[in-house]
Amino acid sequence: MTSTEIAALNLLPGPIVEIVGTGTHPKQVQLIGSRLKLDANISKQGAGWSARIDPSASRWGGAKLPPPSGSYLLKIDSNSAKLVGTHSPAETLFAGHSRIRFRVEETEVWVVFTAPLEDDEVGAENQSRLEAEYRANSTVTDSVFFESFYGRNASCNPLALDRELAKVKPETVRYWSVVDVSVQVPEGSIAVIEGSRQWWNARAEARLIVINDWLRNRFRPKSQQKVLQTWHGTMLKRLALSRKGLRVRPALATLRERSRWDALLAQNDYSKRIFRRSYAYFGPIWEEGYPRDDVLISGEPTDVRSKLGIRKGAKVLLYAPTWRDDRPEKVDHLDVADFSAKLGKDWVVLIRGHSRTITPGSDVESTGVIDVTTYPDVSELFLVADVLVTDYSSVMFDFTVTGKPIFFYTPDLKRYRGDLRGFYFDFLPAAPGPVVTDSIELARLVRDSLATKDTFAARYQEWQKRFNPHDDGKAAERVVARLIKERFI
């Protein structure tokens, strides 16, 4: 017998994941996902031991919620444990929490969490039936259906509009599309899990649909509905029909998608012109500023610092790069552990990966570094950051609302601009902060960020005039007023 053996795997009400073992009593048992670790309570059980894991957890000071869907590796101390029992229960539905099953691969045991869809909602056949019912549903209700980044969180422009709508029209029902129950939605709104019967009905019956990305293929336009596409950032890099090497099928999908929008939100006149080109969109474009940036005018950073565990008096650097088309799992283009050491003990480095890197990536763990890739709302991170380091991400157009220093770390500038994406304008002479390719030089400039800000003051002001003319803290108010005036709601 090995020093530690797993005799049985159980799912208990709650739900609780139970591991029953024999042999050496382990000091630590964990379920490890790409961006979440769940610790077990370990106790003696007869001649062996039992480890029980509550998969619900509080993240970023929020409510205790089920874990994000995915596979979590069972880790006992630092070594794999041998499975000798045969008790591995089938997938079990815990309503309102998750569907949970075990997966055993030689010496590894995985616990798999998925959204808690009912049995008659799971699978292609059931989804086809629900989709047919959705298409036939002609009911319309006084409700709004929100979705942000395909339901992975409740954030961005849709979140800001939700908050304003709740104040102006509190009687309106607000649904939020979520991938699973791990997504926290705004107070007073209703979470609907993608693919559930309630989700299909809410999507069918809402008078207004507010999204910040594509609706995707299963959406069917209805005469009683309006769709507001808020998008999720002013663009430096080329997108949609402007992308390099675009093939016929993606081009047709782009044209089909843009035909579903009744109005498109733009942060500035520059974005408005790019949207016309890149999506061949000729419908109404509302140039009102970005609602998600309102908090940068009126927000309070103290609570956010507390949620993140930032020590009092520490200077905060936010590193928020975009994703790479050829390396979607890669977040840390800057070695933030090494960079944090270069900055010194007075600084805390926050690293924020792009939304596309949440699933394939993993958290950075290092002294002086906090990985905030899963933090729900990036706008709140701008509040606490003293400086921003980015590359080609659209966050550059939001952060300058704050007036705080911004730096650009672009070691792959030539390849990204020339081969991967390409830019809409000549970035280097317009950048409102230093563009560097060496981390040592970057650390030196960041430490002297006030002097750097003075050097780039004129460029910064020109940038704000061009890209932030409407970001005055009242964008959500204007957009909701326009939605009411033009009878979208």
N, C-alpha and C positions, 0 to 999 in steps of 0.2 A: 504494500500500500504506500502511496506517496505521502509526503508530509501533510498535504491538505487535499481532501477529496470532496467533491460535491455529490451528495447522495440523492437530492431531490430539488426540483424547482417548483415553486407553488405561487399561485396568485390568490391573495386573500382579499376580502372585502375592504374597500377604502378608496382606491385599491392600494394594496401593499404587495411588493415583490419580496418573496421569501426564498432564501437559499439555505438549505439544510446540509450540513457538512459533517465529515468525520475527520479524525486525525488532528493535526496541530491547530490549535485555536488561532485564527488569524487576527492580526492587530488592526487591519483596515480592509473594508470591502466597499467598493464603489461601482456605480454605473457611470461610464464615461462616454459622453457624446462629443461631437466636434466642438461645441461651445457651452457645454454644461456638464458639471460633475455632481452626482448625487451620492451622498454618504449613507452607509447603513448603520443601524444600531445592532451591535453584536452581543449575543448572550449565550450562555451555556445551555445545552439541551441534552440531558442524559450524559452519555459518554462523549457526545460531539458538541456541535455548536449550531446556532441559527443566526442568520443575518437578515434583517428586515429593512427594506428601503421604501420610504414614502416618496413616490416620484413627483409629487407636487413640490414646488419651490417658489420662494419669493425672489424676484430678480429686480435689481435696481430700485429696491425699496418699495416695490409695488405689492399687489395682492399675491397670495399664494396660488399659483396656477399650475396646471399640468405641464409636462415638458414639451418642447417643440417635437413634432413628429420626426422620427428617424431611428437609427439603430444605435444602441448604447452597449458598449463592451463591459462585461462583468470582469472587474479586476480585483483579485484577492492578494493583498499586500502588493508586491511588485512582480509576482509571477503568475502565470496561468495555472488554473486548478484543473485537475482531471475530473471529468464527469463520469461517475460510475453508476448512478441511478438511472432508472428508466422513466421516472415521472416527469414529463415535460408537457404541461397542459396545452391544449389547442388554444387558438386565439379567443380571447374573452373580451366582450364589450362591457365597459364600465360607463354607463350613460352619463353624459355631461363631462366626461373626463377623457378617456382614450379607449381605443382597441389595443390590446396588449397580447403579444405572443413571444415565445422564446425561439431562438434560432441557434442551433448547435453546429459548430464547424470544427471537427477534430478536437483540439484542445481549447477552443474558444467558445464562450457562451455569450450570446447577444440577447438583449431585451429590445424588442421592436415596438415602438409606440406609433400609432396612426390616429387620424381623426375619428371621433366616436360616431361614425355614421351607423344608422340602423341596418340590420341585415337586408332589408328590402331596398336599401339605398346603395349598397356596395356592388361594384362590378359593372361591366359594360352594358349588360342587358338591362339592369335596373336604371342605370343612368340614361339609356336611350328612352326608356319609358317615361322617366321624369322630364326629359327634354321635350318629348312629344306633348306632355301635359302643359309644359311651360309655353310652348308655341301656341297651344289652343286657348290659353288663359287670356281673356280680354278684360279682366277686372282692372280697375285703376283705383288706387287709394291715395290719401294725403300722406305720402311717405317719400323718403329719399334713400337711395341705395348708395353707400359709399364703399370704395375699394382703393387701397393704397398699396402699390408694389405687389400686385397679385395676391393681396390678403395676408402678406407676411407680417405686417404690422398696421397700426392705425396712426398715421403720421402725415407729414408733408402738407400740401395745400388742402387736400380733403379734410384733414383734421382741423385746420384753422377755420374752414368753412362750416364744419360741424359745430364748432364752438359758437360761432356767430349765429348760425341758424337756431341753435338751442335757445339763445337769448331773444332773438327777434320773433321766431315762430315756435314757441315751446310745444304747441299742440301737434306739430308735425312729427310723425314717427320716423326715427333715424335708424336704418339698418347698416351694419358694417359686415362686409364680406371678409371672412377669416379662413385661413387654411386649417386651423384647429383651435382648440380651446386655450392654447398657450398665449394667444394674442389678446392683450387687454384693450378693451374698447372704451370710448369716452362715457362718462357717467350719463345715465339716462337713455343711452342707445341700446340697440339689440344686436348681439353678435349672431350671425348666421354662417354656419360652416359650409364652405364650398362643396357642392354636390349633394347637400341634404335637401329634403323636400321643402323645408322652410326657406332655404337659400334660393331654390328655383322659383318659389312663389313670390318671395320678396323682390327678386330681380324682374319678374313678370309684371308685378302690380305697382311698382314704384313710379311715381309721376316724374321723378328726376333721378338720373344716375350720374354720380360724380366719381370720376376716376383720374388717376395720374399716370396711367400706362395703358397698354392695349386691352381691349375688351375680350379679344380672342374669339375663336371660331364659333363657340356655342351661343354667342349672343345673336338674337334676332330682333331687329328694330320693330317697334310697335308705334302705331299712330298716336297713342295717348302719352308717349314718353318723350322726354328730352334727355340728351346726353351732354354733359359739360366735361370736356377734356381739359384738365388743369395743367397737364404735363408736370415735369419734376426738375426743371432747371433750364436756365439759359445755356446755350451751347457754344463751346469753342470747337469741339470735334464734330466731324460730319456725321449725320445720322440719316436714317430712312433712305430716300431715293438718292441722296447725295453721297452715300457710302461708296468706297472704292470696290470695284469688282462685283457690284450687286447683280445677282442673277434674276432670271425672269420670274420665278415663283415667289421669292421674297418681295419683288417689286409689285406683283399683283396683290399679294397679301397686304402690303402697305396701302395700296389704293383702296382695297376693300375696307380696311380698318378706318381710314380717314373719312370714308363715306358715311360712317355711323355717327359722326360727331355733329351736334347741333350748334355748338360754340366751342371755341378754343381759347384758353387763357394764356396771355403773354405777359412777361415781366416788363418788357420794354419794346420800343419800336424795332430795334435790331432783331429780337426774337421773332417779332411779327413777320418781318420780311423773310427770315430763314424758314419759318414754318410754311409760308406760302410756297417756297421753292422745294423744300425737302419732303413735304407731304403732298405737294400739288393740291393744297387745301384752299378752297375759294369761298368757304363759309365765313360766318362772323368770327372775328378774332377780337377778344376783349383785352385791350391793353390797360390793365388796372394795377400793375404791380403784383407781387407774390404774397398771398395771404400767409404763407408759412413764415415770412420774414417779419410779420407784425410783432412777434414776440421779441425781436431784436431791438425794438424801440421801447417796448413797455415791460419786458420781462425782468425777473429778478433772479440773479445767478445763485444766491445763497442756498436755496433748496436743492438745486441741481448739484452743486458741489458736495452737499451732504449725501445725496443719493450715490454719488460716484466714490465717496470716501476720500476726497481730496483734502489733504491736511491744511489747516489754517496757515495762511501766509505763503503757500507755495505758488509759484508761477506756473501757468498751465499752457502747454503747447499741444495743439490738436493737429495730428497728422492724418489727413483724409485724402488718399489717392483714389483715382478712378480704377476701373478694372481693365484688364488686357484681353482683347478678343482671342489671342493665342494662348493665354495662361489664366483662365477664369478663376482658378483656385488660389492664385498668388495675390497676397495683400501687401506683404512687407517688402516693398521695393526699396525702402530705406530700412536698414537694420536698426530698429528702434531701441533695442536693448543696448547696443553699442552707442547709438546716438544719445540716449538718455545719460549714459556715463559721461559723454563728452560735454553735455550741458551742465552737469553738476547737480548736487543735492538740492539746490534751491528750486529745481524744476520737476514737474510731473508731466509725462508725455502720455497723451491719449491717442490711441490708434483706432481709426474708424475705417473699416473696409467697406467697399461698395456693396450695395444690397445683393448683387449677383455673387458675391464671395461668401455669403453667410453659410450656405450649405456645404460647399466644397472645402472651405477654409477651416482653420482652427485658431483658437485664441492664443495671443502672445502672452507668455508669462515671464515677467522679469521685474526686478527691483526698479521702482521709479516709473513703471509703465502700467497703464490700465487699458485693457482692450475693450473698447466701447462699440464694437461692430454691431452687437445686438441691442444697443440702447435704442429705444423706439423712435425718438425724434431728434434728428441731427441739429435742428434749429436751437435746441436747448444746449447742445454742446458748444455752439458758437457763442452763447452767452457767457460760459465759464472760461473759454479760451482767451488767453492774453495775446496769442499769436496763432496763425494758421500756417501749416505747411501742406501744400498740395502739389499736384502736377498739372493734369489737364481736366480735372473734375469741374463740374458746374458749380461746386461749392464756392469757387472763387467769386462768382457773381452774387452770391448771397452774403458771404462773410463781409464784403466791403460795405454793407449797410452799417456795420458796427463802427467803421472807421479805424479798426485795429490793424496792426501790421500783418502783412501776408507775404509768404515766401514760396518759391516754386522750385521743387527738387525734380529735375528732369534728366536723369542719366541716359534715358533712351529717346531723347527728343527727336533725333534725326530719324530713327526707325519708326517711331509712333507717327510723326508728322508725314513721313514720306511713304511708308509701307502699310501701316495698320489702319489708320483712320484719315489723317489729313485734317486741316483746320479751315475754318471759314474766314479767318483774317490773320494778318501777320502779327503773331502773338508777342514776339520779343520786344519790339519797340513800344508796345502798348501796355505791357504787364505793369501792374501797380506795385510791384515789389521785385526783389532780386530773383533772377532765374539762374540757378546754379546746378552743377553736376557733381560736386564734390561734397561729401558729408562734413568734412572738417571745416571747409569754408562756410557751409550752411550753419554749423554750430556757432562759429565766430560771429556771423551776422545776426543770428537769433539773440545771442547774449547782448548784443549792442542794438537791439531792435528799435529803440527810440531814435537813435541816430539814423538808422536805415529808413525809418518812416519819414524823417525830415528830408532825406535825399530824394525820396519818391513822392513827396507831397503833391507836386503839380500833376504827375501822372495819375495819382490816386484820385484827385479831384475830377480830372477829365473822365476817368473810368466811372466814377459815381454818376456823373452827369449823363453819361451814355447808357449805363446799364441799370442804375438804381433811381431814376427820376420819380418813380411812383411808390417807392418803398418807404412810406411815411408812417407806418403803423396802422393804417386804416384800409388796407387793401381788402381784407375779408368783409369789412363793412360795405365797401363799394360793390363788391361782387354779389353779395347776398341781396343788396338793394336792387341790383340789376336783374338778378334772377326773379325777384318778385315783380318788378316793373314789366319785364318781358314775358311774364307768365310761364316761366319754367317751373315755378312752384306756386 
